[in-house]
Amino acid sequence: MAMCPRSQRESAIQGVEFALANPDAPDSALRDAWSADKVRDGWRYGPVKDAQAKTHPRLVPFDQLPAHQQAKDRLFRAIVRALAISNQPAETANIAA
């Protein structure tokens, strides 16, 4: 089975942790946190993702992302939330949207 790069796994874990810690954050918050981490690590906007040059085409504000990328971010948060709720005892699960 092929594994994704370590940096991608770490980014996903950070995304899960952020989504769990900030369940009421707006849709843009997860992207903002991801972007801030990338910039802190020396990445900048570039038309092509290049790990050596540290450029990434998705280092733009959430509202400037293509619709499919915004949908992916929303879906990620929804999956994290659903899994968190499914792991809670029924009497403590807060299912209200």
Stockholm file with secondary structure:
# STOCKHOLM 1.0

chainA/1-97         MAMCPRSQRESAIQGVEFALANPDAPDSALRDAWSADKVRDGWRYGPVKDAQAKTHPRLVPFDQLPAHQQAKDRLFRAIVRALAISNQPAETANIAA
#=GR chainA/1-97 SS CCCCCHHHHHHHHHHHHHHHHCTTSCHHHHHHHHHHHHHHTTCEECSSCBTTTTEETTCSCGGGSCHHHHHHHHHHHHHHHHHHHHTSCTTTCCCCC
#=GC SS_cons        CCCCCHHHHHHHHHHHHHHHHCTTSCHHHHHHHHHHHHHHTTCEECSSCBTTTTEETTCSCGGGSCHHHHHHHHHHHHHHHHHHHHTSCTTTCCCCC
//
